[in-house]
Amino acid sequence: LWRGRALAAIVDAPLISRGLGGFLPGGDQAMSALRHLLEGNGTGASGIVFFSDPADRDTKLLQALRDALDLAASPAFAAAFGGSNDLADYRWGRLHRIVFRHPLGGPFSIPPGAGFTNLGTGLPGVATDGGFGVVDASSHNPSASTLNGFMFGSGPARRFVSEARTQHPNAVQVIPGGESGNPAGQWFGNQLGLWLTNEYHRATTVVGEVQQEAAERDLFTPQIPPRLNGTAGASGGGIPQAGASDYHDPEVPAPHVPNGREARALGRKECREFKQNFGQSRSQFGRCIAAVAMALRTNASPREACAKRRFKRRRQRGERRSDFSACVIAAARALREQRRRSS
């Protein structure tokens, strides 16, 4: 409060008196101007005299302190300080507050979400430390003079401290909220209490610990593209990107993995469809079967499996598609057929 009253008396008032009220400096600029004037003789580079001598300077600073104390005890700040004149009642957190607003509002905003409530009647948000220009970013308008003028709306999205070690980092972190956006979930806003008090939780950095401490797992299974007809991709484009999932939840039954004989049989069936590419060479035909079998029996995608067999990626004369494209399509079809049989 005192800082805002000092800016109003020393920086703003002389400018307003000269008809420059519409050109008052913003927060950072006002603070720089105040510091420059207090360290100098009170005259700005423009020649405007903001205070005439040390006595005038000290008078304005002391008057700003008096005005700030009067303002804190006034009805305008009664919701925060109850009209008290006791300095012990002037808690910074009752002014320096934040509301984590969500575009959907309601329970998605904090407060009221995550079990947090507004500080009090007429005092929206939750209290925290920090302030203007501090390392723990939580700035507000330094010229603030209203009950909610000291609130802030942005800060560190993640605090992370790590110590490099030979085996793995030793790290702590915290985020302003939680990992989940579901207001009914247990991880919605569960870290906010730590963030507000500048505390941290240990960051799990070891793969085994991550898996051990996991509370739930989500399995995402890629969709296999529809079977391509014999005329599709005449220019060699449209190669499907499908393949087996790279991860399986141990609690979810994994799809049936065909044995080598079954995989090769599916490979022969699908590779025969591309006679222009593999019909004239037993070696090419065999490599296609091997790539399809690899895609069926491992986590390799069709593209990865076919790349291992080093098929040509350029379409040759008389071919509708390159050997590589034909191999990828054959493997994708085989995967789709295998999943159909497993379902």
Protein Blocks (a to p, Z undefined) as FASTA:
>chain_A
ZZmmmmmmmmmmmmmmnopmmmcccfklmmmmmmmmmmmnopafkopafbfbfklmmmmm
mmmmmmmmmmmmmmklmmmnnopabfklmcfklmmccddddfklmmlbccfehhiacfbe
hiacjddeddehiablcbdcfkbcbfklmgcfbdcfbdcdddddfkbccdddddehdfbf
cfkbmkgoklmmmmmnopacdddfbfklmmmmpmbdcdddddddddddfkgoklopaiaf
bdcdfbdcfklccdddddfklmmmmmmmmmmmmmmlmmmpmklmmmmmmmmmmmmmmmbd
fklmmmmnopafbdcehiabdfklmmmmmmmmmmmmmmmmmZZ
